[in-house]
Amino acid sequence: MKIGFIGLGTMGMGMARNLLKKNGSLTVYTATEEKRARLAGEGFDIAHGYEDLADCGIIFLSLPDAPVVEKVTLGEGGLIHVLKERGTIVVDTSTISPDSARMIASAFEERVGAFLDAPVSGMKPRSDAGTLTVMVGGLREAFDEAKPYLDMIGTKVLYMGASGCGQAAKMINNTAYDINVAGIAELLPLALRLGLEPEVIGEVLNTGTGGSYASEFFIPRILKNSFEDGYPIEKAFKDLVHAEGTEEAEGVDLPMTNAAAAVFRKAMQEGYGGLNKGGLIRVKEEEMGVWFRSQEP
């Protein structure tokens, strides 16, 4: 089966390389001429437009946000207009809202085939290694057909239910992570105000019951004043926006989600949106007049 891929950024490139290696061929689209030449050198087949993907059985997407996904799939000249074979499956690994995923899926099922919302969890190293967690929503028969290819990018591929359920699972996971990071960003500066040493309280958290993936990933980086690697605050904020939208739509109260969103908003307002999530600590450091960094040279 011919497989296509659109969106060769930080996460997409690792997924595409694993699909190429394990499937033996992959047709990719990028608008950048320089990148096309480089990818051709790696062995990828190059599409010069969406029409070159028209005979693909499965097309993967890895795009920045819902507006871009909607443009690529439903916009003028988008995939829904160029796909030739009814039955094509589009697998979207991007992070978009559940509502957007359901809307796109409905349009595809009516006209050309299936749309699976299949967001991933795991940063660039796991994308490169092919060990992502993939949460999939959409038609079960489409999932079953796409599963062997999803296994090429992830070691944990889970069918979550109907369209939108993959994105709902990603939203729940990321919001829990964001709440965790926001809590750490508040409590570490407080620890300094109480007279505790940064490295020592960091060790307590990472070996005690307060430890988590968030603490293990960010505390060593905060101590080193390293805020470059990892997803930027301003991009990660979309998960909390989706959660707040769900809160309103479902008529429920999510106070911890709202509190975390307020921390993210404050960090962006103060100019820290380009830092990774560990940069949330800068807000409370300024408020409390402390600096949670390693005392070692």
Buried (B, 14 or more C-beta within 10 A) or exposed (E): EBBBBBBBEEBBBBBBBBBBEBBEEBBBBBEEEEBBEEBEEEEBBBBEEBBBBBEBBBBBBBBBBBEBBBEBBBBEEBBBBBBEEEEBBBBBBBBBBBBBBBBBBEBBBEEBBBBBBBBBBBBBEBBBEBBBBBBBBBBEEBBEBBEEBBBBBBEEBBBBBBBBBBBBBBBBBBBBBBBBBBBBBBBBBBBBEEEBEBBEBBEBBBEEEBBBEBBEBBBBBBBEEBBEEBBBBBEBBBBBEBBBBBBEEEEEEBEEBEEBBEBBBBBBEEEBBEBBBBBBBBBBBEEBEBEBBBEEE
